[in-house]
Amino acid sequence: GSGGGLSGSSAYSGDGGVRPALNLSSDILVSDTPDGEGYYTIIWNNAPTTPPSITVPEDVRSGKGLTVSWAASVDPDSDAVSYELERQYNSGAWSKIYDGAATQFSDTITTAMNTVAYRVRAKDSKAAYSAYTTSPTRTVTHNVDPTVSGSDQQLGVVTMPPSFQYTVNDGDAGDTLTIVESLDGVTLNTITPAERNHQYTFALTAAQFAALTGPHTMTIKVSDSAGNSVTRTITFTRSVSIIDFDWKVDDTSAAAQKILVSMRYNAHEDGVTIQVCNNYNDEEPTWETAQLGLKHIFSNSAKTADSFAVGVRVQITKVGGYESIACYSLSASYI
């Protein structure tokens, strides 16, 4: 009719109808609110570009995380771009696992997955989508990590060489285990093949410990032949509050009568004690206090051992505000 009305039978029979002014493609956007003149505006929008690439590591293992990343897309209309990432495993259906603006995602691989593949597409703020970029299919390796007993330790301040007892194991019976014991990243000991459930001890020697000051880290890294590994960490701080040592200068045919001791050191003079003896070979030497740089005359002239010997004992303690103490050199002359 002249008013634009249509009876149902006319349209059905084909002898009447409404002629559309135009047809809009489904990918053309139209505003849902008319403008001031009552017109609905066509919104010309372009989809973002397809992500140029997608990266999936070749080594994929069950029970571990897997980071998938992709190159960014560009939107011709400068709209905000986000991404939809989908995963396929065991050649099954694709399922969305991420929707957001980042260009990477950390996935979790389970033992149910024997193969995995990923695809990603970009979309703009007006819901226009790019095509998919699809990764190669990766084969999942099912192999568990080795284990090391105990837990990471923070020993705090220690005055004796630290040690740690542990055992290692692996759920994959055919794997060979290797243990690497390190101090501050430097390998001290390697055990291969390591025995399962055998008790090992990682202990620093007195000489290794004596060379340390401040904070340090001991690590026990256990690796299997499949490339999996686990690391146990023990941290400690060696705080030196006193330097204390004896030095046998020389054996003598008779009791030494005089001695002069010189030393280069870093400490307050009130924290430095020097003792000397001329019967060092005795089970209990007769120690006498001496002064650095000054001649000392021995009071003792006796011995219980088979021979006389000259000895020096040094003690340096932290006093007078010294946070660091050291003995750089020590010399002695005697007659």
C-alpha positions in Angstrom: 0.0 0.0 0.0 0.9 3.6 -0.3 1.7 3.8 3.4 4.2 0.9 3.2 1.9 -1.7 4.7 1.8 -5.2 3.4 -0.7 -8.0 3.9 0.7 -11.3 4.7 -0.9 -13.1 1.8 0.5 -10.7 -0.8 4.0 -11.3 0.2 3.5 -15.1 0.3 1.9 -15.3 -3.1 4.7 -13.2 -4.7 2.5 -10.5 -6.2 3.4 -7.8 -3.7 6.2 -6.8 -1.4 8.7 -4.2 -0.2 11.7 -3.3 -2.3 14.8 -2.6 0.0 16.7 0.7 -0.6 20.0 -1.2 -0.2 21.6 -4.4 1.2 24.5 -4.2 3.7 27.0 -6.9 4.0 27.1 -8.6 7.4 30.7 -7.4 8.0 29.6 -3.7 7.6 28.9 -2.1 11.0 26.0 0.3 11.5 25.5 2.5 14.5 22.6 1.5 16.8 21.7 5.1 17.6 20.5 7.6 15.0 22.2 10.9 14.5 20.5 14.3 14.9 18.7 14.0 11.6 17.4 10.5 12.4 19.9 8.7 10.2 21.8 5.5 11.2 25.5 5.9 10.3 27.6 3.2 8.6 30.8 2.6 10.5 33.6 1.7 8.2 36.0 -0.7 10.1 38.9 -2.8 9.0 40.0 -6.0 10.8 43.5 -6.1 12.4 46.3 -7.8 10.5 46.8 -11.5 11.1 49.5 -12.2 13.8 52.7 -12.6 11.7 54.0 -15.6 13.7 53.5 -17.9 16.6 56.2 -19.6 18.6 55.9 -22.8 20.6 59.1 -24.5 22.1 60.1 -27.8 20.5 60.6 -29.4 23.8 57.2 -30.0 25.4 57.0 -32.0 28.6 54.0 -33.0 30.7 53.6 -31.7 34.2 55.5 -28.5 33.2 54.6 -25.0 31.9 54.9 -24.1 28.3 55.1 -20.5 27.1 53.4 -19.7 23.8 54.2 -16.3 22.2 53.1 -14.5 19.0 54.0 -11.4 17.0 51.8 -8.4 17.4 49.1 -7.4 14.9 48.4 -3.9 13.6 44.9 -2.4 13.3 44.5 -0.1 10.3 41.9 2.1 12.2 44.2 2.4 15.3 41.6 0.4 17.3 42.7 -1.4 20.4 43.9 -5.0 19.6 43.5 -8.1 21.6 44.1 -11.8 20.9 42.3 -15.1 21.2 44.6 -18.2 21.6 43.3 -21.7 21.1 44.8 -25.0 21.8 44.3 -28.4 20.2 45.7 -31.6 21.7 45.7 -35.2 20.4 44.3 -33.8 17.1 41.0 -33.0 18.8 38.8 -29.9 18.7 40.2 -26.4 19.2 39.4 -24.7 22.5 40.0 -21.1 23.6 42.5 -20.9 26.5 43.3 -17.1 26.4 41.6 -13.9 25.5 43.5 -10.6 26.2 46.0 -8.0 25.0 49.2 -9.8 25.9 51.3 -11.5 23.2 52.2 -14.6 25.2 50.6 -17.1 27.5 51.9 -19.8 29.8 50.0 -23.1 29.3 50.1 -26.2 31.5 50.7 -29.5 29.8 49.1 -32.6 31.4 49.7 -36.3 31.0 46.5 -36.6 28.9 48.2 -34.7 26.1 50.3 -36.6 23.6 50.5 -33.8 21.0 49.6 -30.1 21.2 49.2 -27.3 18.7 48.2 -23.6 19.0 46.5 -21.0 16.9 46.0 -17.3 17.5 43.9 -14.5 15.9 43.6 -10.8 16.6 40.4 -8.8 17.1 39.8 -5.1 17.5 37.5 -3.2 19.8 34.6 -3.5 17.3 34.9 -7.3 17.3 36.5 -7.5 13.8 38.7 -10.6 13.6 41.8 -11.5 11.7 42.6 -14.9 10.3 44.3 -17.5 12.4 48.1 -18.1 12.6 48.7 -21.8 13.5 51.7 -23.4 15.1 53.3 -26.7 14.2 52.1 -29.7 16.2 54.5 -30.6 19.0 54.9 -34.1 20.5 54.7 -34.2 24.4 57.4 -36.0 26.3 56.1 -37.8 29.4 59.0 -37.9 31.8 58.9 -36.8 35.4 61.5 -34.6 37.2 64.1 -36.2 39.5 63.7 -35.5 43.2 66.1 -34.5 46.0 65.0 -35.0 49.6 64.5 -32.2 52.1 63.8 -28.6 51.4 65.7 -25.5 50.7 67.6 -24.2 53.8 68.4 -20.8 55.1 71.1 -21.4 57.8 71.7 -17.8 58.7 75.0 -16.9 60.3 77.3 -19.9 60.8 80.7 -20.3 62.4 81.4 -23.9 61.3 81.5 -25.4 57.8 77.9 -26.2 56.8 76.8 -29.6 55.5 73.6 -31.1 54.1 72.5 -34.8 53.9 70.2 -35.8 51.1 68.9 -38.6 48.8 67.9 -38.6 45.2 65.2 -40.5 43.2 63.4 -40.5 39.9 60.0 -42.0 38.9 61.3 -43.1 35.5 63.3 -46.3 36.2 65.3 -46.1 33.0 66.8 -42.6 33.6 70.4 -42.1 34.7 70.9 -39.5 37.4 73.7 -37.0 37.8 74.4 -34.9 40.9 76.4 -31.6 40.7 77.3 -29.9 44.1 78.3 -26.3 43.7 79.3 -23.3 45.9 78.3 -19.9 44.6 77.9 -21.3 41.1 81.3 -23.1 41.0 81.2 -26.9 40.8 82.9 -28.7 43.7 81.8 -32.2 43.0 80.0 -34.3 40.4 78.5 -37.7 41.0 77.4 -39.8 38.0 75.7 -42.1 37.9 74.0 -41.2 41.2 72.4 -44.0 43.2 68.7 -43.8 44.0 67.8 -43.5 47.8 71.5 -43.5 48.8 72.4 -40.9 51.4 74.9 -38.3 50.2 76.4 -35.5 52.2 77.5 -32.1 50.7 79.9 -30.6 53.2 82.4 -27.8 52.9 85.9 -28.5 54.0 87.6 -26.4 56.7 89.8 -24.9 54.0 86.9 -24.0 51.8 85.0 -22.5 54.7 88.0 -20.5 55.9 88.2 -18.7 52.6 84.7 -17.3 52.8 83.2 -14.2 54.3 79.6 -12.8 54.0 76.6 -14.6 52.3 77.0 -17.7 50.2 74.9 -20.4 48.4 75.4 -24.1 48.2 73.4 -25.9 45.5 72.6 -29.5 44.7 71.4 -30.0 41.2 70.1 -33.5 40.2 69.6 -34.1 36.4 68.1 -37.1 34.6 69.1 -38.5 31.2 65.9 -37.1 29.7 67.0 -33.5 30.4 64.9 -32.8 33.5 66.5 -31.4 36.7 65.7 -30.2 40.2 67.9 -28.0 42.5 68.1 -27.8 46.2 69.6 -24.6 47.7 71.3 -23.9 51.0 72.2 -20.3 51.9 74.3 -19.2 54.8 76.5 -16.3 56.0 79.9 -16.7 57.4 80.6 -14.0 60.0 84.2 -13.8 61.1 84.5 -12.3 64.6 88.0 -13.6 65.4 91.1 -14.7 63.5 92.9 -17.3 65.6 95.9 -19.4 64.4 99.2 -20.9 65.5 102.4 -20.9 63.4 105.3 -23.2 63.9 108.3 -21.0 62.9 111.1 -23.6 63.1 112.7 -26.4 65.1 115.8 -25.4 67.1 118.6 -27.3 68.7 118.4 -25.2 71.8 115.8 -23.0 73.5 115.5 -19.7 71.6 116.3 -16.7 73.7 114.8 -13.8 71.8 112.2 -13.2 69.1 110.9 -10.3 67.0 107.5 -10.6 65.4 106.1 -8.4 62.6 102.6 -8.5 61.0 100.6 -6.6 58.5 96.9 -6.6 59.4 93.6 -4.8 59.3 92.1 -4.4 62.7 92.1 -2.1 65.8 95.4 -2.5 67.7 93.4 -3.3 70.9 92.0 -6.4 69.2 95.4 -7.9 68.3 97.2 -10.3 70.7 100.5 -11.9 69.9 101.9 -14.8 71.9 105.2 -16.6 71.3 106.9 -19.8 72.7 110.2 -21.6 72.3 108.9 -25.1 73.1 106.2 -25.4 70.4 106.6 -29.1 70.1 105.5 -29.7 73.7 102.0 -31.0 74.3 101.3 -27.7 76.2 103.7 -25.0 75.0 104.6 -22.1 77.3 103.0 -19.2 75.6 104.3 -15.7 76.4 102.7 -12.4 75.4 104.8 -10.4 73.0 104.5 -6.9 71.3 104.6 -6.5 67.5 107.8 -4.8 66.3 109.5 -5.1 69.7 112.1 -7.7 70.8 110.8 -10.3 73.3 113.1 -12.1 75.6 111.8 -15.7 76.5 111.3 -16.5 80.1 111.0 -20.2 79.4 114.1 -22.5 78.9 112.5 -25.9 79.4 110.8 -28.5 77.2 109.1 -31.9 77.5 109.3 -32.8 73.8 112.3 -34.3 72.0 113.3 -30.9 70.6 112.8 -27.2 71.0 110.7 -25.2 68.4 109.7 -21.6 68.0 106.0 -20.8 67.6 103.8 -17.8 67.2 100.1 -17.5 68.1 97.9 -14.8 66.6 94.5 -13.6 67.7 92.7 -10.8 66.0 89.2 -9.8 67.2 86.6 -7.2 66.0 86.8 -4.2 68.3 86.9 -0.5 67.9 84.3 -0.3 65.1 86.1 -2.6 62.6 83.5 -4.6 60.6 86.2 -6.3 58.6 89.5 -7.8 60.0 92.4 -9.4 58.2 95.9 -10.7 58.6 98.0 -10.1 55.4 101.5 -11.2 56.4 103.4 -12.6 59.4 107.2 -12.9 59.9 109.4 -13.7 62.8 113.2 -13.7 63.5 114.8 -15.3 66.5 118.1 -16.2 68.1 
